[in-house]
Each structure stands twice: as C-alpha cells, then as structure tokens.
Amino acid sequence: TITPAMFTTSTTPPYSDPENDAAQAVRIDTLPTNGAILRLAGTAVTANQVIVMTDITANKLTLAGPTVDVLATCVFTFSVRDVGSMQFTS
C-alpha cells in the first residue's frame, strides 16, 4: 500500500510549499519500472492520472510487482498539487 508520506515527507527532497499548504493530489507522471503496477482501488493507474490524497489515505493506491521488495526495485515519477494554488509541482 502506498502512503501519503511516500509522496511528501519520504521523498528527496521532501514536499514543501511556500504557503505551507497541504498536498491535495498526486499526478502519476510516469509509470513504475521493472514490471510493477500501480493500482487505484484495483484498477491499473495510467500515466498522467490524478489521484486525490483522500484515496491514498484510504489505502486505495497499491503497488504490486514481480519481486517481494517492489518499492526498492521500481521507479516512477509524480507531481504533487497543493490545496492552495492547485498547481502541480514535481
């Protein structure tokens, strides 16, 4: 299961917003590598799909792959949108 922290505090650099607005949504810019699949409520996520944080908090976003430690072996890119400006930033 993917958590909100994996898109905010656990990133390098961590998500930050000049106005201190919370993250509101994530856009999946590129899909995972190494055969891993992101799923939202059981349905495969597509590139450029926007996923709201409430779905991520509700454990609806998952990552499955061919290896046991899929989080350590796949790469995908994303952008975060905040609740204030509603702009996506990578």
C-alpha positions in Angstrom: 0.0 0.0 0.0 1.3 3.5 -0.9 1.0 6.1 1.9 0.8 9.9 1.7 4.2 10.1 3.2 5.7 8.3 0.2 4.7 11.4 -1.9 5.5 14.1 0.7 7.9 13.5 3.7 9.7 10.4 2.4 10.8 12.0 -0.8 14.1 13.6 -1.7 13.8 16.5 -1.3 10.6 16.3 0.9 7.5 18.0 -0.4 7.3 21.6 0.7 5.0 24.5 -0.2 5.9 28.2 0.3 2.5 28.9 1.7 2.6 25.8 3.9 -0.5 24.3 2.0 -1.1 20.6 2.4 -0.8 18.2 -0.5 -4.2 17.7 -2.2 -3.5 15.3 -5.1 -0.7 13.4 -6.9 -0.3 13.1 -10.7 1.5 10.0 -11.8 3.8 11.3 -14.5 5.5 8.1 -15.5 4.5 4.5 -14.7 6.6 2.2 -12.5 9.5 0.2 -14.0 10.5 -3.4 -13.5 7.1 -4.8 -14.1 5.5 -3.1 -11.1 1.9 -2.0 -11.4 0.2 0.9 -9.5 -3.5 0.2 -8.8 -6.2 2.5 -7.6 -9.0 0.5 -6.0 -7.9 -2.5 -8.0 -7.7 -0.8 -11.4 -4.4 -0.1 -13.1 -3.2 3.5 -12.9 -2.3 5.3 -16.2 0.3 7.9 -16.9 -0.9 11.4 -16.0 -3.7 10.1 -13.8 -4.5 12.3 -10.9 -5.1 10.7 -7.5 -6.5 12.6 -4.6 -4.9 12.3 -1.2 -8.1 11.1 0.4 -7.9 7.9 -1.8 -4.2 7.4 -0.9 -5.0 7.9 2.8 -7.9 5.4 2.4 -5.3 2.8 1.3 -6.7 2.6 -2.2 -3.4 3.1 -4.0 -1.2 -0.1 -4.1 1.9 -1.2 -5.9 2.5 -4.8 -6.9 5.4 -6.2 -8.7 7.4 -9.3 -9.5 9.7 -9.0 -6.5 9.0 -9.1 -2.8 10.5 -5.7 -2.2 8.8 -3.9 -5.1 9.3 -0.4 -3.5 13.0 -0.8 -3.6 13.2 -2.0 -7.2 10.9 0.1 -9.2 10.9 3.8 -10.2 8.1 6.1 -11.2 7.8 9.9 -11.2 5.0 12.0 -9.9 3.9 15.6 -9.2 2.1 17.0 -6.2 -0.7 19.5 -6.2 -1.4 21.6 -3.0 -4.8 22.8 -1.7 -3.9 26.5 -2.1 -2.6 27.2 -5.6 -3.9 23.9 -7.1 -0.7 23.8 -9.2 1.3 20.6 -9.7 5.0 20.6 -8.8 7.5 17.8 -9.4 
